[in-house]
Amino acid sequence: MGVRLQLAPHLVKLMSPEDQARFGVVAGTALVPGTAAVPSQDRRPSPKNGDSEKTEQKQFAHYLKSENEKGRAIPWIWWPLHTKSRTSPGAGDFWVAANQHSWWFEFKTGPDKELSPVQKEFRRRCLIQGMEHIVVYSAQRAIEIVEQAAAIQPGHV
């Protein structure tokens, strides 16, 4: 599941041979095989019917706080629904980083809830820059994504 990213040919030319090898650039193309695909929108609804977006966000924030209390050192930012955001228009609800990964998480109440045009534009810009922007329908799915990254390779402080 995901969107395959391609490097623009002019960027590949600027990369060192080491970086080209690191990112798996195929000679003569801008395709980067074997790199982690940027996850697309998670189409699974919240496992608890009727849970609001606000409740799911609070659960995810609680998880992040508790992980930091355990010493995980996960930087994160949350723009809750009850406050007026001063971020870029369309920015996700959370920005989270763990173990050399970072994500913008946009919470929605269900797969029938579309991103607004300004949210779609923000998502598009993230994907162009190689940033992961994930639409989730439950705190549990966001937690799974963070935990999967943590399992790949232990982070070092």
C-alpha positions as CSV (number, residue, x, y, z in Angstrom):
1,M,0.0,0.0,0.0
2,G,1.4,3.4,-0.8
3,V,2.6,5.9,-3.4
4,R,5.9,5.2,-5.1
5,L,8.1,8.2,-5.1
6,Q,10.3,9.2,-8.1
7,L,13.2,11.5,-8.0
8,A,13.3,14.1,-10.7
9,P,16.1,13.5,-13.2
10,H,17.8,16.8,-12.4
11,L,18.0,15.8,-8.7
12,V,19.4,12.4,-9.4
13,K,22.3,14.1,-11.3
14,L,23.1,16.2,-8.2
15,M,23.3,13.1,-6.0
16,S,26.6,11.5,-5.2
17,P,27.1,7.9,-6.3
18,E,26.9,6.9,-2.7
19,D,23.5,8.5,-2.2
20,Q,22.3,7.1,-5.5
21,A,23.3,3.6,-4.3
22,R,21.7,4.3,-0.8
23,F,18.4,5.3,-2.4
24,G,18.5,2.5,-5.0
25,V,18.5,4.8,-8.1
26,V,18.4,2.7,-11.2
27,A,20.9,3.9,-13.8
28,G,19.3,6.0,-16.5
29,T,16.0,6.5,-14.6
30,A,14.7,8.5,-11.7
31,L,12.9,5.6,-10.2
32,V,13.9,4.7,-6.6
33,P,13.0,1.0,-6.1
34,G,13.1,-0.6,-2.7
35,T,12.6,2.6,-0.8
36,A,9.8,2.8,1.7
37,A,6.6,3.8,0.0
38,V,4.8,6.8,1.4
39,P,1.6,5.3,3.0
40,S,-1.6,6.3,1.3
41,Q,-4.8,7.0,3.0
42,D,-5.7,4.3,5.6
43,R,-9.2,3.3,4.6
44,R,-10.0,1.3,7.8
45,P,-12.6,2.9,9.9
46,S,-12.2,3.4,13.6
47,P,-12.6,0.1,15.4
48,K,-15.0,1.8,17.9
49,N,-18.1,3.0,16.0
50,G,-19.2,6.5,17.0
51,D,-15.8,7.7,18.3
52,S,-15.2,11.2,17.3
53,E,-12.1,12.6,15.7
54,K,-11.5,14.6,18.8
55,T,-11.5,11.5,21.0
56,E,-9.2,9.6,18.6
57,Q,-6.8,12.6,18.6
58,K,-6.8,12.7,22.4
59,Q,-6.0,9.0,22.6
60,F,-3.1,9.4,20.2
61,A,-1.8,12.4,22.2
62,H,-2.1,10.3,25.4
63,Y,-0.1,7.5,23.8
64,L,2.7,10.0,22.8
65,K,2.8,11.6,26.2
66,S,3.0,8.2,27.9
67,E,5.8,7.0,25.6
68,N,7.8,10.1,26.4
69,E,7.3,9.5,30.1
70,K,8.8,6.0,29.5
71,G,11.9,7.8,27.9
72,R,11.1,7.3,24.2
73,A,12.0,10.9,23.4
74,I,9.4,11.3,20.6
75,P,9.0,14.9,19.4
76,W,5.5,15.7,18.4
77,I,3.1,18.6,17.8
78,W,-0.7,18.5,18.0
79,W,-3.1,21.1,16.8
80,P,-6.3,20.1,18.6
81,L,-9.7,20.7,17.1
82,H,-10.9,23.1,19.8
83,T,-8.1,25.6,19.1
84,K,-7.6,27.9,16.1
85,S,-4.5,26.7,14.2
86,R,-1.7,29.1,13.3
87,T,0.0,26.5,11.1
88,S,0.2,26.4,7.3
89,P,-3.3,26.1,5.8
90,G,-4.2,22.4,5.5
91,A,-1.5,21.1,7.9
92,G,-2.2,17.8,9.5
93,D,-3.5,17.4,13.1
94,F,-0.2,15.9,14.3
95,W,3.4,16.0,13.4
96,V,5.4,13.1,14.9
97,A,9.0,11.9,14.6
98,A,10.4,8.6,15.7
99,N,13.5,6.7,14.8
100,Q,14.5,8.8,11.8
101,H,11.0,8.9,10.4
102,S,8.5,11.8,10.6
103,W,4.9,12.0,9.6
104,W,2.0,14.4,9.3
105,F,-1.1,12.6,10.6
106,E,-4.5,13.8,9.5
107,F,-7.4,12.3,11.6
108,K,-10.8,11.8,10.0
109,T,-13.9,10.2,11.4
110,G,-14.3,7.7,8.5
111,P,-13.4,6.9,4.9
112,D,-16.4,8.9,3.7
113,K,-14.8,12.1,5.1
114,E,-12.7,13.6,2.4
115,L,-9.7,16.0,2.8
116,S,-10.7,19.6,2.1
117,P,-9.1,21.1,-0.9
118,V,-6.5,23.0,1.2
119,Q,-5.7,19.7,3.1
120,K,-5.2,17.9,-0.3
121,E,-2.8,20.7,-1.4
122,F,-0.8,20.4,1.9
123,R,-0.7,16.6,1.4
124,R,0.4,17.0,-2.2
125,R,3.2,19.3,-1.1
126,C,4.4,16.9,1.6
127,L,4.5,14.0,-0.9
128,I,6.5,16.1,-3.4
129,Q,9.0,16.7,-0.7
130,G,9.2,13.0,0.3
131,M,7.4,13.6,3.6
132,E,4.9,11.1,4.9
133,H,1.4,12.4,5.2
134,I,-1.0,9.8,6.4
135,V,-4.8,10.0,6.8
136,V,-5.9,7.8,9.7
137,Y,-9.3,7.0,11.1
138,S,-8.2,5.8,14.5
139,A,-5.6,6.5,17.2
140,Q,-4.7,2.8,17.0
141,R,-3.7,3.0,13.4
142,A,-1.5,6.1,14.1
143,I,0.1,4.2,17.0
144,E,0.8,1.2,14.8
145,I,2.6,3.3,12.3
146,V,4.8,4.9,15.0
147,E,5.5,1.4,16.6
148,Q,6.4,-0.1,13.2
149,A,9.0,2.6,12.7
150,A,10.4,2.0,16.2
151,A,10.7,-1.7,15.5
152,I,12.9,-1.2,12.4
153,Q,16.0,0.0,14.2
154,P,16.4,1.2,17.7
155,G,17.0,5.0,17.9
156,H,20.1,6.4,19.5
157,V,20.3,9.6,21.5
